Amino acid sequence: MAPGSALTRRVVLGALAFAGLSAPARAALPERIVALDWPSAQNLLALGVTPLALPERALYAALVVEPALSPATLDLGLRSEPNLELVLQLASDLVLMCDDLTSLRERIEAAAPVAMFSADGFDGTDPVVKGAAALQGLAQRLGRVDAYRLFRQGFDRELDEARKRLRQYDGRPVFVATVIDGRRLLLFGRNSLFQSVLDRFGIVNAWTGFTSAYGHTTVTADRLAQQKDARLLCVGDSSTLALEKLLASPVVASLPFIRSGRVARIPDVLFYGGLPSASRFARLASMALAAEG
């Protein structure tokens, strides 16, 4: 989506509306902030704000990774069922949550202000554009506009560096996937955050089939045969053993790009985290694909 498009303007206006949710007469900007989901935590950290607490901090450290958490951040338990008692006890200035947790809002608002935060592109918006607008809106609300500008400058530099790495890329289309087991993969499609980043490098998605509103679909490995000249980019350390099992299957081993060794691997990246995730993916994917190209 071109930066000057009407869609981009609508997304930015929506983000600024989010920033305006705060009361005009508020005496102080929120500083003690709880994140009830990983994207909220990621984007707070991108602005230099340490969340008081977030769910499943050990898994965040293993699967999300960036930006890194502070040891001072508390664990709220499961993402699906955060510890509301602890949330209420913290008496924070603000609680950020995603739409999936809307049912908890009324109870939490009895103890602290609540704001909904979404940096994904599940509404059909270009995920990178949506992520930038969401982060900008959050920065406005928290009085951290300068921090947003610095992060955005860093993100743009990350993309520039990735483009330089990919100057000699061979132009092959790419399947972007997380291996589920020895037979199935989670494929990321054209409306995913990952492909939104690859679009900025001119790399075509090898998957042309159905993709859900969440930017991915589950397929069996034989479906990859539709693109014999493609490359496979596997996302996630957790899928390493499953990948080895997958590659050993006769059907997969017979695929031309598997026989030719056109398989690149990168560590885990959260596929709906907005600009922080996009920045990590741009760096890791460009390094892996440049090495394969």
C-alpha positions as CSV (number, residue, x, y, z in Angstrom):
1,M,0.0,0.0,0.0
2,A,1.5,3.3,-1.0
3,P,2.3,5.7,1.9
4,G,0.1,8.4,0.4
5,S,-2.9,6.3,-0.2
6,A,-6.4,6.9,1.3
7,L,-6.0,3.6,3.2
8,T,-2.8,4.8,4.9
9,R,-4.5,8.1,5.8
10,R,-7.4,6.2,7.4
11,V,-5.1,4.0,9.4
12,V,-3.1,7.0,10.7
13,L,-6.3,8.9,11.6
14,G,-7.5,5.8,13.4
15,A,-4.2,5.7,15.4
16,L,-4.5,9.3,16.3
17,A,-8.0,8.7,17.4
18,F,-6.6,6.0,19.7
19,A,-4.2,8.6,21.1
20,G,-7.1,10.9,21.8
21,L,-8.9,8.4,24.1
22,S,-7.3,9.9,27.1
23,A,-9.2,12.5,29.0
24,P,-8.3,16.1,28.1
25,A,-7.9,17.1,31.7
26,R,-5.5,14.3,32.6
27,A,-2.9,15.6,35.1
28,A,-0.1,13.2,34.1
29,L,0.8,10.9,31.3
30,P,0.6,7.1,32.2
31,E,3.9,5.6,33.3
32,R,3.0,2.4,35.2
33,I,1.5,0.3,32.4
34,V,0.4,-3.3,32.3
35,A,0.4,-5.2,28.9
36,L,-2.2,-8.0,28.7
37,D,-0.8,-9.4,25.4
38,W,2.6,-9.7,23.7
39,P,2.1,-7.1,20.9
40,S,1.2,-4.5,23.5
41,A,4.3,-5.3,25.5
42,Q,6.5,-5.3,22.3
43,N,5.3,-1.8,21.3
44,L,5.6,-0.4,24.8
45,L,9.2,-1.6,24.9
46,A,9.8,-0.1,21.4
47,L,8.9,3.3,22.9
48,G,11.3,2.7,25.9
49,V,8.5,1.9,28.3
50,T,9.0,-1.1,30.6
51,P,5.7,-2.9,31.2
52,L,4.8,-3.6,34.8
53,A,3.6,-7.0,33.9
54,L,2.6,-9.2,30.9
55,P,1.5,-12.8,30.4
56,E,3.8,-15.8,29.9
57,R,7.1,-13.8,30.1
58,A,9.3,-16.9,29.6
59,L,7.5,-17.7,26.3
60,Y,7.8,-14.1,25.3
61,A,11.6,-14.3,25.8
62,A,11.8,-17.5,23.8
63,L,9.3,-16.8,20.9
64,V,9.0,-13.0,20.6
65,V,12.5,-12.1,21.8
66,E,12.6,-8.5,20.7
67,P,12.4,-6.0,22.3
68,A,13.9,-7.7,25.3
69,L,12.0,-7.7,28.6
70,S,13.3,-6.2,31.8
71,P,13.8,-8.6,34.7
72,A,11.5,-6.3,36.7
73,T,8.5,-7.1,34.5
74,L,6.1,-9.4,36.4
75,D,4.4,-12.5,34.9
76,L,0.6,-12.5,34.6
77,G,0.2,-16.2,33.9
78,L,-1.6,-17.4,30.7
79,R,-2.3,-15.1,27.8
80,S,-5.8,-16.6,27.5
81,E,-6.5,-16.1,31.3
82,P,-4.2,-13.4,32.8
83,N,-4.1,-13.1,36.6
84,L,-6.7,-10.4,37.1
85,E,-6.1,-10.3,40.8
86,L,-2.5,-9.3,40.2
87,V,-3.6,-6.8,37.5
88,L,-5.9,-5.1,40.0
89,Q,-3.4,-5.1,42.8
90,L,-0.8,-3.3,40.6
91,A,-3.0,-0.2,40.4
92,S,-1.4,0.8,37.2
93,D,-1.9,4.1,35.3
94,L,-3.0,2.2,32.2
95,V,-3.8,-1.4,31.0
96,L,-3.3,-2.2,27.4
97,M,-5.1,-5.1,25.9
98,C,-6.1,-6.7,22.5
99,D,-9.6,-7.2,21.2
100,D,-9.5,-10.9,22.2
101,L,-9.6,-9.8,25.9
102,T,-12.5,-7.4,25.6
103,S,-14.6,-9.5,28.0
104,L,-12.1,-8.5,30.8
105,R,-12.4,-4.8,30.2
106,E,-15.2,-3.9,32.5
107,R,-13.7,-5.6,35.5
108,I,-10.2,-4.1,35.0
109,E,-11.6,-0.6,34.5
110,A,-12.8,-0.7,38.1
111,A,-9.1,-0.4,39.1
112,A,-7.3,1.3,36.2
113,P,-7.9,3.0,32.8
114,V,-8.0,0.6,29.9
115,A,-7.1,1.1,26.2
116,M,-7.4,-1.4,23.4
117,F,-4.3,-1.9,21.3
118,S,-4.0,-3.6,17.9
119,A,-0.9,-3.5,15.7
120,D,-1.9,-6.4,13.3
121,G,-3.3,-6.1,9.8
122,F,-6.2,-8.6,10.3
123,D,-8.6,-5.9,9.1
124,G,-7.2,-6.1,5.6
125,T,-4.8,-3.1,6.1
126,D,-1.2,-3.5,5.1
127,P,0.3,-4.9,8.3
128,V,3.4,-2.7,8.2
129,V,1.3,0.4,7.7
130,K,-1.1,-0.7,10.4
131,G,1.8,-1.4,12.8
132,A,3.4,2.0,12.2
133,A,0.1,3.8,12.8
134,A,-0.6,1.8,16.0
135,L,2.8,2.5,17.4
136,Q,2.5,6.2,16.5
137,G,-0.9,6.4,18.2
138,L,0.4,4.7,21.3
139,A,3.4,7.1,21.4
140,Q,1.0,10.1,21.2
141,R,-1.0,8.8,24.1
142,L,2.1,8.2,26.3
143,G,3.8,11.4,25.4
144,R,6.6,9.6,23.7
145,V,6.5,11.0,20.2
146,D,10.3,11.4,20.1
147,A,10.8,7.8,21.0
148,Y,8.5,6.8,18.1
149,R,10.5,8.9,15.7
150,L,13.7,7.2,16.8
151,F,12.2,3.7,16.5
152,R,10.8,4.5,13.1
153,Q,14.1,5.8,11.9
154,G,15.7,2.6,13.2
155,F,13.1,0.5,11.4
156,D,13.7,2.4,8.1
157,R,17.4,1.8,8.5
158,E,16.7,-1.9,9.1
159,L,14.8,-2.1,5.8
160,D,17.6,-0.2,4.0
161,E,20.2,-2.6,5.3
162,A,18.0,-5.6,4.4
163,R,17.6,-4.3,0.8
164,K,21.4,-4.0,0.5
165,R,21.8,-7.6,1.6
166,L,19.3,-8.8,-0.9
167,R,20.8,-7.0,-3.9
168,Q,22.1,-10.2,-5.3
169,Y,19.0,-12.3,-4.4
170,D,18.1,-14.6,-7.3
171,G,14.5,-13.5,-7.4
172,R,12.9,-16.8,-6.6
173,P,9.4,-16.8,-5.0
174,V,9.4,-17.8,-1.3
175,F,7.2,-20.1,0.8
176,V,7.2,-18.6,4.3
177,A,6.2,-21.2,6.8
178,T,6.3,-22.6,10.3
179,V,6.5,-26.4,10.3
180,I,3.8,-28.0,12.5
181,D,4.8,-31.6,12.2
182,G,6.2,-34.1,9.7
183,R,3.3,-33.5,7.4
184,R,1.8,-30.0,7.8
185,L,3.0,-26.4,7.6
186,L,1.5,-23.1,8.6
187,L,2.0,-21.0,5.5
188,F,2.0,-17.3,5.6
189,G,0.2,-15.6,2.7
190,R,0.2,-12.3,0.9
191,N,-1.7,-10.4,3.6
192,S,0.6,-11.4,6.4
193,L,3.1,-9.2,8.3
194,F,5.9,-11.4,6.9
195,Q,4.9,-10.9,3.3
196,S,4.3,-7.2,3.9
197,V,8.0,-7.0,4.7
198,L,9.0,-9.1,1.7
199,D,6.9,-6.9,-0.6
200,R,9.2,-4.1,0.3
201,F,12.1,-6.2,-1.0
202,G,10.3,-7.2,-4.2
203,I,10.1,-10.9,-3.2
204,V,7.0,-12.7,-4.4
205,N,5.1,-15.2,-2.2
206,A,5.2,-18.6,-3.7
207,W,1.8,-19.5,-2.1
208,T,-1.1,-18.4,-4.3
209,G,-3.8,-20.3,-2.6
210,F,-6.3,-19.4,0.2
211,T,-5.0,-17.4,3.2
212,S,-7.2,-16.5,6.2
213,A,-7.8,-13.1,7.6
214,Y,-4.9,-13.8,10.0
215,G,-2.4,-14.0,7.2
216,H,-1.8,-17.8,7.2
217,T,-3.3,-21.2,6.4
218,T,-2.4,-24.8,7.3
219,V,-1.5,-27.1,4.4
220,T,0.1,-30.5,3.9
221,A,3.6,-30.5,2.4
222,D,2.5,-31.8,-1.0
223,R,0.8,-28.5,-1.7
224,L,4.3,-26.9,-2.1
225,A,4.7,-28.8,-5.3
226,Q,2.9,-26.1,-7.2
227,Q,6.0,-23.9,-7.2
228,K,9.0,-26.1,-8.3
229,D,11.4,-23.1,-8.5
230,A,10.6,-21.7,-5.1
231,R,12.5,-21.4,-1.9
232,L,11.3,-22.4,1.6
233,L,11.9,-20.0,4.5
234,C,11.1,-21.7,7.8
235,V,10.3,-19.5,10.7
236,G,10.8,-20.7,14.3
237,D,13.4,-22.6,16.3
238,S,10.6,-24.7,17.8
239,S,10.0,-26.3,14.4
240,T,13.5,-27.6,13.8
241,L,12.8,-31.2,14.7
242,A,9.5,-31.2,12.8
243,L,11.4,-29.7,9.8
244,E,13.9,-32.6,9.8
245,K,11.0,-35.1,9.9
246,L,9.3,-33.2,7.1
247,L,12.3,-33.1,4.9
248,A,12.8,-36.8,5.4
249,S,9.4,-37.7,4.0
250,P,9.5,-39.1,0.4
251,V,6.9,-36.6,-0.9
252,V,8.8,-33.6,0.4
253,A,12.2,-34.9,-0.4
254,S,11.1,-35.3,-4.0
255,L,10.3,-31.5,-4.4
256,P,12.8,-29.8,-6.7
257,F,13.6,-27.0,-4.3
258,I,14.2,-29.5,-1.4
259,R,16.5,-31.6,-3.6
260,S,18.4,-28.5,-4.5
261,G,18.7,-27.5,-0.8
262,R,16.8,-24.2,-1.2
263,V,15.6,-24.1,2.4
264,A,16.5,-21.2,4.7
265,R,15.8,-21.1,8.5
266,I,15.3,-18.2,10.9
267,P,14.4,-18.1,14.6
268,D,10.9,-17.3,15.9
269,V,9.2,-14.0,15.0
270,L,5.8,-13.0,16.3
271,F,3.7,-12.7,13.1
272,Y,1.2,-10.1,14.4
273,G,3.4,-7.8,16.5
274,G,3.5,-4.7,14.3
275,L,6.8,-2.8,13.6
276,P,8.9,-4.5,16.3
277,S,8.2,-7.9,14.7
278,A,8.5,-6.5,11.2
279,S,12.0,-5.1,12.1
280,R,13.1,-8.5,13.5
281,F,11.8,-10.4,10.5
282,A,13.4,-8.0,8.0
283,R,16.8,-8.5,9.5
284,L,16.6,-12.2,10.0
285,A,14.9,-13.0,6.7
286,S,17.2,-10.8,4.6
287,M,20.3,-12.4,6.2
288,A,19.0,-15.9,5.5
289,L,17.8,-15.3,2.0
290,A,20.9,-13.4,1.0
291,A,23.0,-16.4,2.1
292,E,20.7,-18.8,0.1
293,G,20.5,-16.5,-3.0
